[in-house]
Amino acid sequence: MGLLGEERYTPPSQRGVLYFNTIPRDMRPQEIRLHFNQYGEVRRMKFIPFPKKARRPGGPLLPLQYKEGWMEFASASDAQHAAQCMNGQPIDVKRQRRCYGQLWTVRFMDGLTWDSLLEEAEGKRRARRAAEVEARKEERSMNEAYRRMAMEAQQQRKARRRQCEEVKVASHSGADARGDVSSASITADDGASRALGDTDRGATAKSASKSRMLSVKKSVNEPVKKKTAAATPIRIAASECKRLARKG
């Protein structure tokens, strides 16, 4: 068994690779292997399916389809013969199949080995990953710049709001000070007017009391004068009588 396995082994440099530009619809890799096994031993295959976004053009998800693929033969001559026989030929399937009437599009890749294909695929994968990492870094830097700008704008808004509040507080304090001064002046004016009013009222009261006292004195002196005026003739008559008596 080991000897047979060693005899079947062929180095990668002696193998051949076929490239399928298009894959028939509703056909799977194992079915493609059955079609090409008649030309030689097929060792490895690699078929790339369409992504889900491409399989959903605007409606329901379409069945799994492949867009391209590679097939490795154990012998480069077998691979070249298979490409010459199958390229451009109609696919041998039943009429009910969706791929009925389609043609094989396959060509022999001269000088291409499976290892180089893997290396190329790995290089593409690495390049894609590097591009994704670079895009993420750029997006992260853009996000950081946007966040920094947003923070600066927020700080500026806060500073402007703080300045406006300080101006409002200063204006309110100035208005309160002016109001206190005006209220103090109004209070002083009110006090002065009240003092003047009290003085006027005091003078008025004094004049009124004086007039009342004068009127009382007049009322008291008028009867006395009347009595004196009434008693004066009697006194005069008495004195005349005394004088006449002295003479007689």
C-alpha positions in Angstrom: 0.0 0.0 0.0 2.8 2.4 0.8 4.5 1.6 -2.5 1.3 2.2 -4.4 0.9 5.5 -2.6 4.4 6.5 -3.4 3.9 5.6 -7.1 0.7 7.7 -7.3 2.4 10.7 -5.8 3.5 13.3 -8.2 5.4 16.5 -7.3 3.6 19.8 -7.6 5.7 20.9 -10.5 4.3 18.0 -12.7 0.7 18.7 -11.9 -1.7 20.8 -13.9 -4.3 23.4 -12.9 -7.5 24.3 -14.7 -9.3 27.6 -14.3 -13.1 27.8 -14.6 -14.1 31.4 -15.6 -17.8 30.6 -15.0 -19.6 27.9 -13.2 -22.8 26.4 -14.6 -25.9 27.2 -12.7 -27.3 24.8 -10.1 -24.1 22.7 -10.5 -22.0 21.7 -7.4 -18.2 21.0 -7.3 -18.7 17.3 -6.9 -20.7 17.1 -10.0 -18.1 19.0 -11.9 -15.5 16.5 -10.6 -17.5 13.7 -12.1 -17.5 15.4 -15.5 -13.7 15.8 -15.5 -12.6 12.6 -13.9 -12.8 10.9 -17.3 -9.7 12.7 -18.4 -7.5 12.0 -15.4 -7.1 12.0 -11.7 -8.5 15.1 -10.0 -6.6 15.8 -6.8 -7.9 19.1 -5.4 -10.6 21.7 -6.2 -11.4 25.2 -5.1 -14.7 27.0 -6.1 -15.6 30.5 -4.9 -19.4 31.1 -4.3 -21.2 34.4 -4.9 -21.7 36.4 -1.8 -25.1 36.7 -0.3 -25.5 40.3 -1.3 -25.1 39.2 -5.0 -27.5 36.4 -4.5 -30.2 38.8 -3.3 -30.5 41.3 -6.1 -33.7 42.8 -4.7 -35.9 39.8 -3.9 -35.6 36.4 -2.0 -32.2 34.8 -1.5 -31.2 32.8 -4.6 -29.7 29.3 -4.4 -26.0 28.9 -3.9 -24.0 29.6 -7.0 -20.3 29.7 -7.8 -18.6 32.4 -9.8 -15.2 30.8 -10.5 -13.0 27.8 -9.5 -9.8 25.9 -9.9 -9.2 22.2 -10.4 -5.8 20.4 -10.0 -5.0 17.3 -12.0 -2.3 14.8 -11.0 -0.8 15.2 -14.5 -0.3 18.4 -16.4 -0.9 16.6 -19.7 -4.2 15.3 -18.5 -5.2 18.8 -17.4 -4.3 20.2 -20.8 -6.1 17.5 -22.6 -9.3 18.0 -20.5 -9.2 21.8 -21.2 -8.9 21.2 -24.9 -11.8 18.7 -24.9 -14.2 20.5 -22.6 -13.7 24.2 -23.3 -16.6 25.6 -25.4 -18.6 22.4 -25.3 -22.2 22.2 -24.1 -22.8 20.7 -20.7 -24.1 17.2 -20.8 -27.1 17.3 -18.5 -30.8 16.7 -18.7 -33.1 19.2 -20.4 -34.9 20.0 -17.1 -31.7 21.4 -15.5 -31.2 25.1 -15.3 -27.7 24.7 -16.7 -28.9 23.0 -19.8 -27.6 24.7 -22.9 -24.6 26.4 -21.2 -21.1 25.9 -22.3 -17.9 25.0 -20.4 -15.5 27.9 -20.0 -12.2 26.3 -18.8 -8.6 26.8 -19.7 -5.3 25.3 -18.7 -3.0 27.5 -16.6 0.5 26.7 -17.8 3.2 27.1 -15.2 0.7 27.6 -12.4 0.9 25.3 -9.4 -1.5 24.8 -6.6 1.0 26.1 -4.1 1.5 29.3 -6.1 -2.3 29.5 -6.3 -2.5 29.2 -2.5 0.2 31.8 -2.1 -1.6 34.1 -4.5 -4.8 33.6 -2.6 -3.1 34.1 0.7 -1.4 37.2 -0.6 -4.8 38.6 -1.8 -6.2 37.7 1.6 -3.4 39.4 3.4 -3.7 42.5 1.2 -7.4 42.5 1.8 -6.9 42.2 5.5 -4.2 45.0 5.4 -6.6 47.2 3.5 -9.3 46.5 6.0 -7.0 47.3 8.9 -5.9 50.5 7.2 -9.5 51.4 6.5 -10.3 50.8 10.2 -7.3 52.9 11.3 -8.4 55.7 9.0 -12.0 55.4 10.2 -10.7 55.4 13.8 -8.6 58.5 13.2 -11.5 60.2 11.6 -13.7 59.3 14.5 -11.1 60.6 16.9 -10.8 63.9 15.0 -14.5 64.3 14.9 -14.8 63.5 18.6 -12.0 66.0 19.3 -13.8 68.7 17.2 -17.1 67.9 19.0 -15.4 68.3 22.4 -13.8 71.5 21.4 -17.1 72.9 20.1 -18.8 71.8 23.3 -16.1 73.5 25.4 -16.5 76.7 23.3 -20.2 76.6 23.8 -19.8 76.2 27.5 -17.3 79.1 27.6 -19.7 81.3 25.7 -22.6 80.3 28.0 -20.4 81.0 31.0 -19.5 84.5 29.7 -23.1 85.2 29.0 -24.1 84.2 32.5 -21.3 86.4 33.9 -22.5 89.3 31.9 -26.1 88.8 33.1 -25.0 88.5 36.7 -22.9 91.7 36.3 -25.8 93.6 34.7 -28.2 92.4 37.4 -25.8 93.4 40.2 -25.4 96.9 38.6 -29.2 97.2 38.3 -29.6 96.2 42.0 -27.0 98.7 43.1 -28.7 101.5 41.1 -32.0 100.4 42.6 -30.5 100.6 46.1 -29.2 104.1 45.5 -32.4 105.3 44.0 -34.4 103.7 46.9 -32.1 105.3 49.4 -32.5 108.7 47.7 -36.3 108.1 47.6 -36.2 107.2 51.3 -34.2 110.3 52.1 -36.6 112.5 50.1 -39.5 110.8 51.8 -37.9 111.5 55.2 -37.2 115.1 54.4 -40.8 115.6 53.1 -42.1 113.9 56.2 -39.9 116.1 58.4 -41.2 119.2 56.5 -44.7 118.0 56.8 -44.3 117.4 60.5 -42.7 120.9 60.9 -45.6 122.4 59.0 -48.1 120.5 61.0 -46.4 121.6 64.2 -46.4 125.2 63.2 -50.0 124.9 62.2 -50.9 123.3 65.5 -49.0 126.0 67.4 -50.7 128.8 65.5 -54.0 127.1 66.0 -53.4 126.8 69.8 -52.3 130.4 70.0 -55.4 131.5 68.2 -57.5 129.4 70.5 -55.8 130.9 73.6 -56.3 134.5 72.2 -60.0 133.8 71.6 -60.3 132.4 75.1 -58.6 135.5 76.6 -60.9 137.7 74.5 -63.9 135.9 75.6 -62.8 136.2 79.3 -61.8 139.9 79.1 -65.0 141.1 77.3 -67.4 140.5 80.4 -64.8 142.1 82.7 -64.7 145.2 80.5 -68.5 145.3 80.3 -68.7 145.1 84.1 -66.1 147.8 84.5 -67.9 150.0 82.0 -71.2 149.5 83.8 -69.7 150.3 87.2 -67.9 153.4 86.1 -71.0 155.8 86.2 -71.9 154.6 89.6 -68.4 155.3 90.9 -68.5 158.7 89.3 -71.9 159.5 90.9 -70.7 158.5 94.3 -67.6 160.6 94.1 -69.7 163.6 93.0 -71.9 163.2 96.0 -69.0 163.1 98.4 -67.5 166.2 96.9 -70.8 168.1 97.1 -71.2 167.1 100.7 -67.8 168.3 101.6 -68.6 171.7 100.0 -71.9 172.1 101.7 
